[in-house]
């Protein structure tokens, strides 16, 4: 009997549990251990290989992770930092995309279209990787708030930029007003959809005291906001974040019953753990299947220009706020630069590139290389860096596993 997809799923869940136990003992980041385990699964031929696709990563695993992260993000703290966060998530993504694309065009000799597609899909920091890493490091304060908020909000800009690059690949020439309109409809429509879904869900939750029904409404809100927004050609990521932000800030204030609040927190803690585990294991299997020998030069250049693009995005934008109340110290700027991790979001966009597009294999392989570097090199060194920068107590553990913990629990 040939191993079916269900055996691959069982293997991933078993691997996740074992990796959690081993990494806790070895004091290494859980996400790094999962990626390494995923690479091992990909390289062992007799093991059942889990199926992966853009739809599975993007539609199946991202909504619960995004909703859970936004659910525990306090609006009272985010509101004061919103101008800086939006600048990093908007202008920062554009600047990073432009530098990365220019570097790949002039150094690797990719066509402008190919370089722009890669630059736009890899520019946004990944909320899954950022949330998992900063929960493991136990870092608190403003730096974590900025990085998590930026990673949650910058997808809208990246989606519009990626769409414009794909339009160029199809022979279209998007105009500046057209791009602005696309940004408005993609992000604005998602904001409206996410808010509407959250309001309806909270209204229905307020009409019941059955904790299982309350939990079901939060699940419907997480996936429903994502699916509706994507169907309306908006950003599902932004819609789910807005739904989670509203429900997380309004739900516990007398809307959820006490049993409902306990059930919701416990369920989303496990959902985040399971989805995070699957995401990083799948990243490992994708990296394990990458053709790095064929594209080693392009992969190295991609890593270099992604880092340079991140630097160009962080330091000038933070410098623009230097004389305001939102001033970011130089040490925290270093943390913002090195903490801008890439992950499942970039891989989902790369896998969604049409099969007939030139240089598709090169784009996917280089994207895998950047994600691997981000998880291994940056993921393994972020804790020592934060400790050196004074953002982490010298006695703090290197990598505790609290993937689904709420911000209140961590404070």
N, C-alpha and C positions, 0 to 999 in steps of 0.2 A: 504494500500500500504506500503510495507516495504521500509525503507530508503535505497537508493542505495549509491554507492561510491561517486557520485557527491554531495550528501547531506553532506557527511563527509568532502569533500574538501571545500564546502561552509562554513561549521561550523568552519573549521580551519582558513579560511581567515577572517571570522567575529570575531573569538576569537582573532586573531593576532591584528586586528585593535583596539579592545576594550582594550586588554592588553597594547598596546602601549600608549593609553590614560591614563590608570590607573597608570602604572608604572612611567610615566612622572610626575604625580601629587604626587605619594608616594615617589619619588626619590629612587627607587630600580632598580637594573639592569633589563633591558628588557628581556634578555635571561633567567634569573631566573624566572621572571613572566611567561614566555611562558612555561617553564618546569612544573611549578606548575599548570598552566592551563591545560596542557596536562595530568598530573596525575589526575586532577579533571574530565576530559572527560572520562578517562579510568575507573574511579570508579563509574560513574553514569550510570547505566545499560540501561536506556531508551534513552540515547543519541546515535546517529549514530556513530559507531566506524570507524575511518578512516583506510583504508587498508595501510599496510606498508610492505615492503619487502626490501631485500638487493638491488635488481635492482633499485627500486624506489629511495632509499636514495643515493646509490652509483652512478648510471648512470643519474638519473634525476635531483638531487639537488646539487651534488658536483661540476659538471663542471662550472655552472655560478658563484658559490661562489669563486672557485679557480681562475677562469679567472678574475673576478672583483678585487680580492685581488692582483693578480700579475700585473694587468693592471696599478694599481696605485703605484706599488713599483718601486722606481727609481734605475736603475742600477748603477748610479754614486755613490750612497750611499752604495748599497749592495756589490759592487766590493771590497771595502777596507776591508769589514768584512767577505769575503767569506771563508777564511781558518777556522776561528772560527765557522762559521755557518755550514760548511760541517763536521767539527769534532763533533759538537753537534748532527747533523742530521744523522751521520754515526756511529761512535764509541759510541756515547752517547746512541743511540737506542739499540745497541748490549749489552752494559753494563747494561742498565735498564732491558732489556728482561731477561738476565741471572740471575740477582739478584731476580727479581720477580718470575721467574720459580723455582729457588732454594728454595725460601721461601715457595711457595705453595706446593712444593714437601715434604719438611721436616716438615712443621708445620701442613698443612692441609691433608697431606698424599695422595695428588693426584699423579697419575703416572707421570713419567717424560714427556711422550708425552702430556698428558693433560695439565701439568704445562707449558710446552714450548709453546703450542698453545695459552694459555691465556697470557703468558708473551710477546709473539711477537705481538699479536693483540692489546694489551693495551699499548705497550711501546711508540709508536709515539704520540706526542702531536697533537691535532686536529686543523687543520687550521680554520675550521668553528668557533669553540668555541673561539680560541685565537683572531681571527680577530674581532668577534662581541664584545668580552669583552673589548679589548683595544680601540675600537672605542667609546665604551660607557664611559670609564674612561677618555678619552681625553688625555691620557699620550702621550708624544712625546719623541723624542730623541733616543739614542742608544738602550736602553732596549727594546723599542717597535720594533725597526728594527730587533734586534736579535731574539726576540720571534716570530715575524711574519714570518721572513725568515726561521727560523728553522722549524716552523710548516708547512711551505709550501714545504720544501725540504726533510723532514725525512720520507715521505711515501715510497720512493723507497727502503730504507733499511728495513723498516718494512714489505713491501710486499714480499721481498726476504726471510727474516727470517720466516715470516708466511708460505710461500710456502715450506720452508725446514721442518718446524714443521709438516705441513700437509703431506708431503712425508713420514716422520717417522711414522705418524699415519697409513698410507697405507702400512706399512711394508717395505718401501724403505730405503736405507741408503745413503743419499746424501754425497758426498765427498767434501773436502774443495775446490779443483779445480772446482768441479761442482757448488758449491755455488758462487764462484767468477765469473764463467762464467755466471751464472744466474743473478747476480747483474749487470754485464757488459751489458748483453742483455736487461734486464728489464729497467735499467736507461739509458744506452747509446742509445738504440733504441728509447726510449721515447724522449730523447733530440733531436734526428734527426727528428723524426716525428713532434714534436711540432714546431721546427724551420722551417721545410719545409711547414707546414700548414700556419704558420704565414707569411712567405715570399710570398706564393701564394696569401693569402688573401690581403696583403698589395699591391701586384702588381695589383690585380683586383680593389681594392679600388681606387688606383691612376688613374684608367681609367674611373672613373665616378665622378660626382658631385651631384648625387642624394643621399641625406642623408639617405633615407630609404634603398637604396641598400647598402650603406656603413655600416649601422647598421646591415643589414642582414648578410654581410660577417663576421662581428665580432661574431655574434651568431653562424654561421656555423663553424668558427674557434674554438670557445670554445667547442662545442659539437663534432665537427669533429675530432679534435686532440685527444680527450678523447676516442672516439669510435674506431678510427683507431689504436691507441696504444694498447688498450685492445685486439682488434682482432689480433694484431701482438704479443700478449703475453708480452707486455711491460706495463709500468705503465701509465695508463691514467691520473692519478693525475699529474705526472711529466710533461707529454706532454702538458696538458692544462696550467700548470704554465708557461712553457717555451713559449708557444704561447702567453699567456697574457703578459708576461714580454717583449717580443719582440715588440708586437703590441702597448703596452702602452708606450714604450720608443721611438719607431719610428713613430707610427701612427700620433701623434699630430704635428710632425715636417714636416709639409707641405704635408703630404699624405692625411690626412683627411681634407675635406673642413670645413669651419667654422660652417655651419649648421650641417654637419656630426659629428663634434666633440661635439657640444652641444647635439645632439640626442643620441650619444653613451654614453656620461656621464650620461644623464638623465635616459636612459634605464637601464644601468647597476646598477645605484643607486637603482632603483625600483626592479630590478631582485635580487640584493643582499638582499634587505629588505624582499621580498616575500619568497625567498628560505631560508633565515635565520629563518624567522618566522615558516615555515613549518618544518624545521629540528628540532628546539627546541620543538615545539609542539609534533612532533612525538617521540622525545626522552622522553618527559613526558608521552605519552601514553604507550610507551614500558616499562618505569620504573613502571608505574601504574599496568601493567600486570605481573610484576616480582614476583617470588616466594621467597621473602626475608625471610619469616619465616622459610622455609625449609632449606635455605642455609645461615642463618645469621652469623654463625661462619666463613664460607669461605668468605663471603662478607666483614666482618671486616678485616680478614687477607689480602684479596686482596687489600683493600684500603691502609692498612699499607705498604705492600710490594711495591705497585706502587709508593707511596711517597718516600720510601727508595730508590727504583730504580732511581727515578728522581734525588734524592740528589746525588747518586753515579755517575750519568751521568753528572751533572752540575758542582759540586765543583772540582773534580779532573781534568776535561778537562779545565775549566777556570784557574785552578792552573798551568797547563802546559803552558799557554800563559802569565803567570804572569810577566815575564821579557821582554816581547815583546811589540810592539806598540799596540797589540790587548788586552792588559791587561784589565780585567774586575774587577771593584771594588767589595768589599765584599757585599755592599748593593745591587748592581745590580745583583750579584749572587743570593742573597735571592729572588729578584724579578723574576729571571729566574726559580728558583726552584718552587715557589708558582704559577707562571703564566703558568706552563706547563699543560694546561687543556686537558681533554679527552672529546670526543663527538661522533658525527655521524660516523666518520671513524671507530672507534672501534666497534660500534654497527653493522655497515654494514658487517664487517669481521666476527663478531660473528654470525650474522644471516645466513651467507653463509656457516657455518659448516654443513657438511652432516648430515641428520636426523639420520643415523644409527651409528654415532660416540658416543662411551661411554662418559658419563659425559657432553654431549652437553648442557643439561638444566642447569647444574651447571656453566659451562663457561659463558653462556648467562646471567644468573642471576647475577653472580659476576661482569660481565662487566657492566651490568645496574647499579649495586650498585656503582661502581667506577665512572661512568659517572654522576650519581646523586650527589655523594659527590663532584665531581669536579665542577659541575654547582652551587650547593647550597652553600656549605661551602667555597670553593675557590672563586667562583664567587661573593659571598656576602662580602668577606673579602679582595679581591684584591685591591679595592680602598683605604680603610684605610691603608693597608700595604704600598702601593705605596706612599701615602701621608706621612706616617711615615718615609719611606726610602728617602724622598726628591725627588721622581720622579714625584710628582704631587703637584701642588700648593695647599696650605691649603684652598684657596678660591674657588678651582675648584669644579664644581657640582659633585654630587656623581655618577650619572648615566644618563647623557643625551643620548637621542636616536638619534644617527647619524650612523646607521648601514651601510648605503651605501655611506657615505661621502668619498671623495677622500682625499689622503694625502695632496694635495695642499690646499684644503679647510680647513684642520685642522691645518695647520702649522701657 
